[in-house]
Amino acid sequence: LPHLIETVNGLKERNIGFVSIAEAIDTSSPAGELIFHIFGAIAQFERSLISERTKAGLAAAKRRGKNVGRKPSMSKKDIRLAASMLLSESITKTEVAKHFGVSRP
């Protein structure tokens, strides 16, 4: 939508009206321009509501103890083991990464 608004504003600067047959909008008239901006504001409002609900849902899931987001690539036990392996001079970082199936640090 921001791209569409930018395009319509660019057309307006060149004295070109935008007509949408599907939505019955004609920005060459003041009423059509108002409708176009109202639709834009409603779309932005809907995006904000979706974002707000998503954040609230994630926060509620966290409060219930649910693990949100991507699954950890390594367990705490594996992380401790990898750290001790990295301290050893007999094994390389690449070998440790391959052992645990993760990318090299």
C-alpha positions as CSV (number, residue, x, y, z in Angstrom):
1,L,0.0,0.0,0.0
2,P,2.8,2.6,0.7
3,H,4.0,1.9,-2.8
4,L,0.5,2.5,-4.3
5,I,0.1,5.8,-2.3
6,E,3.5,6.9,-3.5
7,T,2.6,6.1,-7.1
8,V,-0.7,7.9,-6.9
9,N,1.0,10.9,-5.4
10,G,3.5,10.8,-8.2
11,L,0.7,10.7,-10.8
12,K,-1.1,13.6,-9.0
13,E,2.1,15.7,-9.3
14,R,1.8,15.2,-13.1
15,N,-1.9,16.1,-13.0
16,I,-2.8,12.5,-13.8
17,G,-5.8,10.9,-12.0
18,F,-5.8,7.3,-10.8
19,V,-9.0,5.3,-11.5
20,S,-9.7,1.9,-9.9
21,I,-12.7,0.2,-11.6
22,A,-12.8,-2.6,-9.0
23,E,-13.0,-0.3,-6.0
24,A,-14.8,2.6,-7.8
25,I,-12.2,5.1,-6.9
26,D,-11.3,8.1,-9.1
27,T,-8.6,10.3,-7.5
28,S,-9.1,13.0,-10.0
29,S,-12.1,14.2,-7.9
30,P,-11.9,15.4,-4.3
31,A,-14.4,12.7,-3.2
32,G,-12.4,10.0,-4.9
33,E,-9.1,11.2,-3.4
34,L,-10.8,11.1,0.1
35,I,-12.1,7.6,-0.5
36,F,-8.6,6.5,-1.6
37,H,-7.0,7.9,1.6
38,I,-9.7,6.4,3.8
39,F,-9.0,3.0,2.3
40,G,-5.3,3.5,3.0
41,A,-6.0,4.5,6.6
42,I,-8.2,1.5,7.1
43,A,-5.6,-0.8,5.7
44,Q,-3.0,0.7,8.0
45,F,-5.3,0.3,10.9
46,E,-5.9,-3.4,10.1
47,R,-2.2,-4.0,9.9
48,S,-1.7,-2.4,13.3
49,L,-4.5,-4.5,14.8
50,I,-3.0,-7.7,13.4
51,S,0.4,-6.8,14.7
52,E,-1.0,-5.9,18.1
53,R,-2.9,-9.3,18.3
54,T,0.2,-11.2,17.2
55,K,2.3,-9.6,19.9
56,A,-0.4,-10.2,22.6
57,G,-0.6,-13.8,21.5
58,L,3.1,-14.3,21.7
59,A,3.3,-12.6,25.1
60,A,0.4,-14.8,26.4
61,A,2.2,-18.0,25.1
62,K,5.4,-16.9,26.9
63,R,3.5,-16.4,30.1
64,R,2.0,-19.9,29.8
65,G,5.6,-21.2,29.4
66,K,5.3,-22.0,25.7
67,N,8.5,-21.8,23.7
68,V,7.9,-19.2,21.1
69,G,10.1,-18.6,18.1
70,R,12.6,-21.0,16.4
71,K,13.6,-24.2,18.1
72,P,17.1,-23.9,19.6
73,S,19.6,-25.6,17.4
74,M,21.4,-27.0,20.4
75,S,20.4,-28.1,23.9
76,K,22.0,-26.6,27.0
77,K,23.9,-29.8,27.5
78,D,25.2,-29.7,23.9
79,I,26.2,-26.1,24.3
80,R,28.3,-26.9,27.5
81,L,29.9,-29.8,25.7
82,A,30.7,-27.7,22.6
83,A,32.2,-25.0,24.8
84,S,34.5,-27.6,26.5
85,M,35.4,-29.0,23.1
86,L,36.3,-25.5,21.8
87,L,38.6,-25.0,24.8
88,S,40.5,-28.2,23.8
89,E,43.4,-27.5,21.4
90,S,43.0,-31.0,19.9
91,I,39.8,-30.2,17.9
92,T,39.1,-27.4,15.5
93,K,36.0,-25.1,15.5
94,T,35.0,-26.6,12.2
95,E,35.1,-30.1,13.6
96,V,33.0,-29.0,16.6
97,A,30.5,-27.4,14.3
98,K,30.2,-30.5,12.1
99,H,29.8,-32.7,15.2
100,F,26.8,-30.7,16.3
101,G,25.4,-30.0,12.8
102,V,25.6,-26.3,13.2
103,S,27.4,-23.5,11.2
104,R,31.0,-22.7,12.2
105,P,31.3,-19.7,14.6
